[in-house]
């Protein structure tokens, strides 16, 4: 077997876990990342954007671990070696919430009502047409709850405009804002799908996600009581994968409402809500992404045992205390502690998941 070098755009923890899977399959990764002390650097050479040509020369094929990777960079790599997965067109859609919502509508995937906002007058119109409350967001950028404002009353309009209107004229890619009708939902779920270079498709179980302060806190796999929803989610995912001629892992985030599933957004990469698959599925999302990108047969996405994934945010727990619990798997990202920062995750696969999760949650917040 020929050993290949996969060039990953981004060098965070997702790149690190992709590299772990690549090594297991006999391949290596290099990374394009400007942030110092990138976690992925433990598993391969990290190049800065100033070293782009060296990065290109080193890799045989390319992928990404961060959806805000510049589309121009992805397109350049596609032109250099005709081998970047997922394709830059998928990246472009995922980076533009207006284009993303338009694609959902084109494919008959339900979304909240939305409007583009280019001025304060248009925002006033949106509040009348969509009603209050509504969510005003930047159509580009924003991550883990950033770049958005919930307008609850008319008194919030001016503040929301003041906070977000710079996105219309400033930054690398000025773009309209997007106003989204507020949705009443019972829970958030996500579906991870994977498509190979031959068109083969696999789905992981639908999972339930819990957020705190806009950051994913917990994922329950599989999500309870979703038998009727899973097929709808898989149908939507299949439409997206085929429309985008996608290769690799794609994540679809959804709300569960009284009317069924409402699509929120896609992430063209391996995803935080799929970290449980490392121990909890027959083939992890990371390995299946590597398999897809390299043209290998996809692995079994079936679940081994119900799992709960807990993010470690801000501060590391005492490992000696954490690992006294049976069925606990700890993943350290080798990142400095900082408030609000994802620095690790814990997967619980116990005969008493609820009890163990309660104990670990107390440990994480102590």
Secondary structure, DSSP 8 states (H G I E B T S, - for coil): ----EEEEE--SHHHHHHHHHHHHTT-EEEEE--STT-GGGGTS-EE-GGGHHHHHHH-SEEEES-TTS-HHHHHHHHHHHS-BSS-HHHHHHHT-HHHHHHHHHHTT-----EEEE-SHHHHHHHHHHH-SSEEEEESS---TT-SEEEE-SGGGHHHHHHHHGGGGTSSSS---EEEEE----SEEEEEEEEE-TTS-EEE---EEEEEETTEEEEEEES-SS-HHHHHHHHHHHHHHHHHTT--EEEEEEEEEETTEEEEEEEESS--GGGTTHHHHBSS-HHHHHHHHHTT-------BSS-EEEEEEESS---HHHHTTSTTEEEEE------TT-EEEEEEE--TTHHHHHHHHHHHHH-
